[in-house]
Amino acid sequence: MRNLVLATLLLSLAGCYKATVVKLGGGSPGNEQRVKVHTVAWGLISINEIDGSAVCGDKGVFSVSSRHNVIDQIIGGLTGGIYAPVTVLVTCKG
């Protein structure tokens, strides 16, 4: 039983990933802001959205990266995917 739990934990930690979208149109990267997006059904349905103008103001958004880190995966696993947070990194234009 202990080996099964350990194997399940190790396999769940292997699922971390990152996706980045870079906005074309010039500019250079500036400061970065971390924002949590709350999702359900393993990330299929988003509860909240990110407003780029609220995060970056008048500067505009340079890029957006979504990450499912270890903590996000553990929380999603403990809730059976009902609640699955996503860490989003918003990079503003410099």
HUQUIPE-V348634 format. One record per residue. N is the residue number from 1. RES is the residue in one letter. PSI is psi in whole degrees, 0 to 359 (999 if undefined). Layout:
N/RES/PSI ; N/RES/PSI
This chain:
1/M/318 ; 2/R/319 ; 3/N/324 ; 4/L/318 ; 5/V/317 ; 6/L/317 ; 7/A/319 ; 8/T/318 ; 9/L/315 ; 10/L/320 ; 11/L/325 ; 12/S/331 ; 13/L/341 ; 14/A/355 ; 15/G/11 ; 16/C/140 ; 17/Y/168 ; 18/K/139 ; 19/A/133 ; 20/T/136 ; 21/V/121 ; 22/V/128 ; 23/K/126 ; 24/L/156 ; 25/G/16 ; 26/G/185 ; 27/G/165 ; 28/S/154 ; 29/P/145 ; 30/G/227 ; 31/N/157 ; 32/E/143 ; 33/Q/133 ; 34/R/131 ; 35/V/138 ; 36/K/130 ; 37/V/127 ; 38/H/124 ; 39/T/162 ; 40/V/168 ; 41/A/52 ; 42/W/35 ; 43/G/4 ; 44/L/330 ; 45/I/120 ; 46/S/135 ; 47/I/320 ; 48/N/160 ; 49/E/162 ; 50/I/128 ; 51/D/111 ; 52/G/323 ; 53/S/332 ; 54/A/328 ; 55/V/315 ; 56/C/347 ; 57/G/218 ; 58/D/347 ; 59/K/323 ; 60/G/165 ; 61/V/132 ; 62/F/312 ; 63/S/161 ; 64/V/129 ; 65/S/131 ; 66/S/138 ; 67/R/138 ; 68/H/93 ; 69/N/184 ; 70/V/315 ; 71/I/317 ; 72/D/318 ; 73/Q/319 ; 74/I/315 ; 75/I/316 ; 76/G/321 ; 77/G/319 ; 78/L/329 ; 79/T/4 ; 80/G/25 ; 81/G/357 ; 82/I/315 ; 83/Y/127 ; 84/A/101 ; 85/P/154 ; 86/V/132 ; 87/T/124 ; 88/V/131 ; 89/L/112 ; 90/V/121 ; 91/T/121 ; 92/C/160 ; 93/K/145 ; 94/G/999
